[in-house]
């Protein structure tokens, strides 16, 4: 297994860069943005340093992918910056990749935190053998209305201040409710939570499928994985994914089971899906601001997604265990899962641990 670099741990009092590799909503929802900055200071004792893109408008950022890339490189290269945090995701971060200098990233490994569209940058870091963390966007984790989730705080502290992640456990409760960022009265509200039934283990159809597997994690948001497959310029060599552990989760776009099947079928036909030793799937977000659904429809939606993934993995990689409803992605709370870290998946004991 190729050795990756784990960037140095942060310490309380360190400077952390706030950047917008994708987009920023700081000008649209300034109160939410400030809440995120405040939590970085009050909860974690870190000093947020706002890089130029952090407070640019979405329209400006859309026109300047090279500036977004420059902020990322400047943050990594700055010796006073201990960590880099994305404001939020976006929809076109792939456009910054041609402007990145891989040498700058490789020579200045820094812990990076982001989700969704930030899968693009995390894949670029993976190619340079640098561990990053799928979780910890300013808007979606630090600026959680009411207060940050204790579960998220616990795992963020591990990934920020420690050199060992350890065992992952399911959260006790979860939510995929959205509160209106445009209504400042919601900043003190708690989202509606529901009991977490825990992980669901599937896959592994052979006699030896109950054996523990360990592999480097690769992947992230399914929409970005699909985009990377289409672009086909930034994917690792296929053999570099041998025995890796695939990470997948779906976004607030609420893709259908057909969309999920489409992407996984493409991975299967390219000979990629069969290379992974296990598949870890984040809990699917099942409602959005403009698409509210009753609980029974949300349950059915998640089951259709599980079935789609189960079917395609069984077709192309029947030995691989598949674990659903992990706490990463577009629901809350989340644990920042290491991308490029070592995941150990034990189907017999139903345990998952991460190291580096």
Secondary structure, 3 states (H helix, E strand, C coil): CCCCECCCCCCCCCEEEEECCCCCCCCCCHHHHHHHHHHHHHCCCCEEEECHHHHCCHHHHHHCHHHHHHHHHHHHHCCCEEEEEECCCCCCHHHHHHHCCHHHHHHCCCEEEECHHHHHHHHHHHHCCECEEEECCHHHHHCCCCCCCHHHHHHHHHHHHCCCCEEECCCCEEECCCCCCCCHHHHHCCCCCEECCCCEEEECCCHHHHCCEEEEEEEEEHHHHHHHHHHCCCCCCHHHHCCCEEEEECCCCCCCHHHHHHHHHHHHHCCCHHHCCEEEEECCCCCECCECCCHHHHHHHHHHHHHHHHHHHHHHCCCCEEEEEECCCCCECCCCEEECCEEEEECCCCEEEEEC
